[in-house]
């Protein structure tokens, strides 16, 4: 896959959003993990680590995603 300079700009934008989500996790005492799913330059899902907040390390039903 060839990455253009425009692609780099978008990739940086979405990475910054994922890092912001990780920062939110850190501020609430969580391990700083954030994730952003993007399709055609639109966020379709985003989430952060909430293990301590939810009180369940073995949450097997998948993360609840927020927009």
MOTA-V63715 format. One line per field, one symbol per residue. ss: DSSP state (H for helix, E for strand, C for the rest). phi: phi as a letter, one per 20 degrees, with the letter a starting at -180 (. if undefined). burial: # if it has 9 or more other C-alpha atoms within 8 Angstrom, else .. A space follows every 10 residues. Layout:
ss = ???
phi = ???
burial = ???
This chain:
ss = CCCCHHHHHH HHHHHHHHHH HHHHHHHCCC CCCEEEEEEC CEEEEEEECC HHHHCCCCCC CCCCCEC
phi = .edefffgff gfffffffff fffgfffdne ffccbcdccl mcfdabbcfc gffembfdfe enfeecd
burial = .......#.# ...##.#### ######...# .#####.#.. ..#######. ##........ .......
